[in-house]
Every structure is written in structure tokens, then in C-alpha cells.
């Protein structure tokens, strides 16, 4: 059986907790919550939890008018 030398590509995470998004972005959890409340970060609710919708955030960034 042959092994592939292709680089391993991490799976895209469509949503993540506010705490994990905070860790990766360098923002505080309170700042992330504030950005969600102001409508600057897309989120979904699962039960009582809010999750940052990373897939939608990525799509919005790629399709924004400022991106050239």
C-alpha cells in the first residue's frame, strides 16, 4: 500500500465556541460577545449556547467590497 506525500489539510470548522474564537483571534471573550451583540460577528444558537459561525464569517470576508 502506497502512502501519499500530500500535505495534510485540516478540516474546516464551520462554527466554534466564543472561548475558542477568543483564543484564536486574540480578543477577549467579552469583546467577542460585544461584537456578536453589535452584529459584527455571525453566530448561531444551539440550545442556550452561542457559536461563532466561522464559515459565514469567512464567506463574508471573501465577498466583501473592500476585498480586492
N, C-alpha and C positions, 0 to 999 in steps of 0.2 A: 504494500500500500504506500503510495507516494504522499508526502506531506507538502503542503503549499508554503511558499516563501512570501506570500502576500501579507501585507501588514494587517494586523487585527484592527478592525474598525469598531469602536464602542457603539453600543446600541443608543439610539436617540431616545432620550427620556422626555415624553410629552408633557408631564406635569411633575412638580416636586413641592415638597413642603416649604413653608416660609422659612423655616430654620435652615434647611439645606440651601435654598436660594440665597439666603443671607450669607452663609459660609462661602459660597462660590463667588458671589458678587462683591463681597467686602462691605456690604451695607449692614446696618443693624436690623434686627427683626422688627423693631418699632418703625424704622424707615420703610421697610418693605410693606408693613401693614398700612402705613400712611400713603404710600404710592398706590396701593390697591384701593384704598378708600377714595383717593382723588381720581381714580380711573386711569392711572398711568401704567399699571401692570394688569394684564388679563389674568383672571383666575376662574376656577370652578369650585363649586362646593360639593363635597362628598360627605353626606351626613352633616355634622357640625364643623367639619374641618374645611379650611380654605387651602387650595393648592394653586401655586403659580402655574399658569398654562404656558409652559416654555415653548411648546410647538407654535402656538398662536403668536407669542412674543417674537419668536424668530421670523415667522412669516411677515408680521407687521414691519419688522426692521428691514427685511429684504425688499419689501414692496413700498417702503416709504418714499415720498417725493424727494427727500433730502439725499437719499442713497443714489450715488451716481458711479 
